[in-house]
Amino acid sequence: MRSIDRDARALHARFLALARRRSLRDPVAASCEALGLGPPQIHALLWLGHDGPLTMGELARRVSVTEKTVTGLVDRLERGGYLRREGDAADRRIVRARVTARGAEASRVIEAGVHEGLVRLLGLLSAGDRRALLGILDRLDRRLEEPPGAVRPRPPSGRRPKTRHLDYAGPSQGGRREAT
């Protein structure tokens, strides 16, 4: 039986190998060039397009930058007309970033490029492999929501656990996922 440590190293190596392939980076790289924005700004627009207004702290966590850094990022996007800041009516200390019409359109264009890239990537797999990949990702997502140390019931011997595939509903539905 393989150890989790060895499997983690193997998974990391495969992620690195995939990340080195330019074709996986093209949708975001093309968006950066077309819009004259950097990757963190592109990711900020995608998150705001998916999830709606976010506080500076929420946006910093989603884009994986510090709150100090996200302030400059938001400044640049605001100057470019992609978003605006808005205060919270209940707590004046809270400031949220919200996409403007220009930002929403940019988010849709970026999302379309990402979708095309994913279609090309998934097209390299058989339908069975795609179902297996989605099933694994669904299980990881559910297990990440479980409290630490939660005990999961095991499926009866010889039977695979039932999985729900979640479909991305797209920016027009606020980025919510729906079970299929």
Secondary structure, DSSP 8 states (H G I E B T S, - for coil): ---HHHHHHHHHHHHHHHHT-HHHHHHHHHHHHHHT--HHHHHHHHHHHHH--EEHHHHHHHHT--HHHHHHHHHHHHHTTSEEEEE-SS-TT-EEEEE-HHHHHHHHHHHHHHHHHHHHHHTTS-HHHHHHHHHHHHHHHHHHHS-TT-------TT-------EEE--GGGTT-EEE-
